[in-house]
């Protein structure tokens, strides 16, 4: 594997990792909003996550 291919592979891996982190943060926020917001039941709204 040449140095150029290694750099490109590293850049692609870094980009994939960044995309995974971004989507995980968005998913966590959406789940918290659904559970703690107007759509969540009283039990979920009193949970430790919603405090």
N, C-alpha and C positions, 0 to 999 in steps of 0.2 A: 504494500500500500504506500503510495507516495505521500509526501508531506501535504500536498494540496488536498488530496482526498481525505486525509486525516483531519485537516482543518474544517473542511466542509461537513464531514460526519459529526464533528464536535459542535459546529454551529447548528446543525439540524437537531441534534440531541438537546442542546440548550433551548432552542425554540420550542420543542415539544414539551420539555419540562415547564417552561414558562406558561405555555397554554394550559397545561394541566393544573397548575397552581391557580391561574386566573379563573378557570371554570369551577374549580373546587370552592373558591371563595364566593363566587356568585351563587352556587348551589346551596352553600351553607346559609347565606343570607336569605334566599328564597324559602328554604325550609323553616328557618326561624320566623320569617314573616307569616307564613301560613299557619304554623303552630301557635304563635303568640298573638297573632292579629285577629281580625274579625271572623276568620274562618275556623279558628281553633276553639275547642271546647273549654269549659271552665277548668278541667283537670290539667290540660296542657298549659293553659295560661298561668297556672299556679306552680308550674314545674320550675326546677332550679335554672334551667336554660333561659327562661323568660324573665327571670329577676334581674 
